[in-house]
Amino acid sequence: MPPPVFRFAPSPNGYLHLGHAFSALLNFDLAQRTDGRFLLRIEDIDTTRCKPEFEAAIYEDLAWLGIAWELPVRRQSEHLAEYRKAIEKLSAQGLLYPSFESRAEIAELVSQREMNARWPHDPDGAPLYPGAAKLLSPHERARLLESGAPYALRLDIALACARAGELTWIEHGEGPDGETGTVAARPQAWGDVILARKETPTSYHLSVVLDDSLQGVTEAVRGQDLFWSSSVHRLLQRLLGLPQPAYRHHRLVLDGAGQKLSKSTEATGLRELRAGGSTPADIRRLVDLP
């Protein structure tokens, strides 16, 4: 049997905090315990927020924690052609359509719809796409594309779910409400998710399933905040013919107010803690790891 493959995949859009340390250490410890492999992936498709100095800090912080990873590191920005091929495959199945509304226009549409009742929101709390781009005539769609207007490529979730059939995953950890074992995927809860934009041929959902497959990741160990994202990931795996890793969602490290940590929370930043004299052993104690 090949060894299990774990990964830690941060975005270089800020400095790492205790929550990142917990996830990275947990994955590394599990790889060590099972004679597995540990990969580091840099999720840097957001070119406006991702900075070289943050990426350099990731390497520095992880090395300070005593974490070692295989080389080379996969950087998503270097693999856009692979994501583009997946987009083309989904498009050829008739599962994608472009939407042209700006964020402000979408917010206004949601506001209009909520004058009568609360508009549906996804598991992250964002409103589902309220627009009618799916109903545009081929002529109007072609006109907008030829005009150079910005657009997002959305997955027709109803059609995709009908094509994919029933989806589940085996949860080896625990969801936010204690879900474990066989979990029924609910991709419909996300609405017509964005899989790419005009300027970027991918999104988090698309890149994570492709990266895990291309890197041979067998164990997806990540925070409970991504638990229901697994529904979209299982859907994309089925549509693209990709294997599914074993899923294990772990508890989140929360701040004093019980909120999820943010990269702007300096009190829990690894660089600040290290500068204040904390040791790697202190970090393990703070995140309740042996």
N, C-alpha and C positions, 0 to 999 in steps of 0.2 A: 504493500500500500504506500502511495506517495505521502509525504509529510503534509500535515495541515498548513494552510497559508493564511496568516493574519495580516491586517494592514491598519495603519493609522493615516488618515487623509485630511490634514488641516488645510484651511485656506489662508494664504499669506496676506490677509487684510487687516491685521492687527497682531499684537503680541499674545502669546499663549497665557492662559490662566490655569487655575487649579482644576477646572473641569477638563481641560485638554490633557493636563498631566495625568489625571485619573484614567482617562480612556487610553492614552498612549501606554501607560504603565501596565494597565490591565491586559491589553493586547500583547505587549512584550512578555509579560509574565506567563500568559497562557501559551505563547509560542515556545518559551523556554521549557515549560512544564511538559509539553507534548512533543518535544523534539521537532517543533515546527519551524516554519520560516516567518520572518517578520519584515514586512515591506513598508516603506514610507512613500506616500503619494502626495504631491502638491496640487491642490485643486485651485488653479489660478486662471480660470476662464474669465473672471470679472476683471478686465484690464484696467478699469477705472479705480478700483479699490485695492487691488493686489499690488504690493510694492516689493522690490528686491530686498530692502532692509528688513521687512517682516519675514521673508523667506529665510534670509541669513540667520535671523534670530530664532527661527524654528529649529534649525540645525544645532545652533548653540545651546538652546534650552534642553533639547532632547539628549544631546551628548552629556550635558551636565547632570541630567537625571540618571545617567548610566545606561541609556538605551542605545543599542546598535542596530543598524538596518542594512539591508542589502543594497548594493549599487548595481546599476544606476537608479537614481530616484526618478519615478515617472512624473513628469510635469504635464498637466493637461494641455497647456498652451502649445505644446510641441506635437499634439496628436489630433489637430482639428480635422484633418483629412479622414481619419477613422470615424469620427462622429458624423461627418458629412455623409459618408457612405450609409450609415444607419438611418439618417434622415431620408436619404433617397429611397431606401428600402421601404420605410413606412409610407412615404409619399406614393410609391408605386402601388401600394395596397389601398390607396385612397383614404388613408386614415388621418391625413394632416390637412389643415387649411390655414391660410394667412388671415390674421386679424389686424386691423389698421388703427384702432383707437389708441390714443395716448393714455398714460396713466390717469391724467386729469379727466379725460373724457369718460374713462371707465368709472372713476369715482363719482362723476356726475350721474351716470346711468344707474349706478347702485343707489345713489341718493334718491333718484326719482322713483325707483322700484320700492324703496323702503318707506315711501309716503303712506303706503297701505299696509304693509307687513314687513317684518324683518326678512331681508334677502338671505338666502342660504350662504353659509360660510364653510370653508374647508377645515380640516382638523387643525391647521395652524392658526385659524381665526381670520383668514383673508377671505373676502367675498368671492364667490364663484364668478366666472366670466359672464357678464350680463349682456354682451353684445350680440349682434345678428350677422357677424361676418360669414358664418357658415351658410347663410341664405343668399349671399351675393350671387348675382348672375355671373357666369363665366366671363362675359364681356366686361362687366364692371370690375371683376377681380383682376383681369388681365390689364385693364386700363390703369388701375392703381399700382400694380406691380411695375408696369412700364414707366410710370411717372417717377419712380424712385422713392416713393413714400416709405417711411419706416414700417416694419410689420413684425409680428411675432407669429411663429408657426405653432399652432395648437393641435393637440390630439383630440380627435372626435371621440370623446370618451364612451358615448353610448355605442357607437359602431365598433370601437375597439373591444369593449367588453363583450359584445355579442359575438365577435370573431374569436375571442380568446376562451370564452366559456368560464366555468367556475374555477376560482383560484384560491389556494390556501398556502400557508407556510407553516413550518414547524418552529415554534418559538422556544428556544432553549434558555432564555432569560425570562424577562417579565415586562409586560407592557405597563403603561401608566395607571391602568385600573386593574392590575394583577393578571392580565391575559398571559396565558402560557399554553404550551402544547400546540395542538392544531388550531390555527387562527384563520378565519375566513377573511380573505382580502376584500377591501371595499374601495376599489379605485374610483367608483362613481362619486364618492364623497369629495373628490378633488375637482370635479368639473372638468372642463376642457383645458388641461394643464398646458403650459408653454414648454415646448421641447427644444426650441431654437429661436433665434432672432435673425433679422436681416444681416447684422454685422457679426453674429456669433452662431456657428452652426451646431450649438448644443446648449444644454442646460444642466443643472445639478442632476435631475432625475435620469436623463439620458446618459450623461458621462459616467455616473457611478455604476450603472449596470454594465456598461461596456468595459470600463476599466477593470471591474472585478472579474469579468469573464476573460479579458485579454491577459490579465496578470495571473490568472489561475487561483484567485482568492477563493478559499473554501469556507472561511469563517468570517462573517460580517458581525463584528462586535462593536456596538456603537450605542449612543445615548438613547434614552426613552423618548426624547423629543423627536426622534426619527422613526419611531415605531410605526405609525400609520403611513409614513412614506413608503414602507415596504409594500403596501398595496399597489402603488403605481409601479414600483420596481418589479413586482411579480408580473404585472401586466406587460411591461416592456420586455421582460425576459421571455414570456410566452410568444409575443408577437415577433421577436427577433430571433427566436430559436436559441436562446442563451441558457446556460445552466444556472441554477440558483444556489447560492452559498447557504450554509447553515446560519440562521439568524440568532443572535443573542443580544438583546437590548439591556443595557445596564442603567442603574440609578444615576441621577444627575447630582452633581455637587452644587448645592444651593447657597445663596448668600444669607446674611443674618435675617433678612426679611422673608426668606423662603422662596426667593426668586432665582430663576436660572441665571448663571453667571454670564457676563458680557465681557467682550474684549476691552471695553472702556472702564471696567472695574479694576482700578489700579491696586486696590487692597488685596486682590487675589491674583495679581499678575506675577508670573514666575520671575521676571526680571526684577521686579520690586522686592519680592520676597528674598531673592538671592542677594540683592544689594543690602538688604536689612540683616543679613547674616544667616538666613535659613540654609539648611543643608538638604541634600536629596533625601536623607532619612526623615527630616522634618516634613518634607512634602508628602512622603508616603503616610506619615502619621496624620497629617491634616486631611488627607483624602481617605483615611481609614483602610490602608492597604498594609499588609505585613512586610 
